C-alpha cells in the first residue's frame, strides 16, 4: 500500500520535471521524447492509482464496509 503511493509520488515528481524540460525544449526530437516520457508517466500513474484503489476495495471488503 505504502510502496504504491511512493511510486505514484515518484511518477508525479518525474512528470513535473518532464513538463519543465518540455517547456525548455527547442528541437523537435527533444519535444517528441519529452511528450513520449510524459505519456508513459501518465500511464504509470493511472495504473498505480487503479492498483491502489483495488487494494483499498479489498481492505474495505475484508473489514466489512
N, C-alpha and C positions, 0 to 999 in steps of 0.2 A: 504494500500500500504506500509506504513512505518512499520507496525507491521509484515507483511510478510517478509520484508527484515531483520527485527530484529530476526525473527525466523530462517531465513537462517543463519544469522551470528552466532546465538547461536549454531545451529547444527554443523557449521563448527568448532567452538571452541571445542565442545564436541568431534567431530571426531578427532581433533588434540590430545586431551587428551587420547582418546582411543588408538590412534596409539602409544603414549608414553607408555601406560600401556601394550599394546601388545608386544612392544619391550622388556619389562622387565619381561614378563610372563615366568615362568619356568614350570608350571604344565599344563597338558592337559586341565583340567577344566577351568583354567584361560584363556587359549588361545581360547577355544571354546566360552566362554562367551564374550570375547573381540571381536571376529570375529562376533558373533551374533549382539552385540551392534553396531559394525561398519556398518554392513549391514542395520540395522534399521536406523541409522543416514543417510546413503547414500540414502535410500528410501525416508526419510522425506525431504532431501534436493531436490531431484528430484521432489517430489510432490509440495513443496513450490515454486520451480522455475517455474514449469508448471503453478501454480496458479497465480504467479506474471506476467508471460507472457500473460496469458488470460486477466488479468486486464489491462495491458498495451495496448493490442489489442482493448479492449472495449473503453478505453480512446481515442485511436487513431481514432477509427471509429466514436466516438461522435464528435471529433474535425474536422472531415473531411479529415484526412490524407490519 
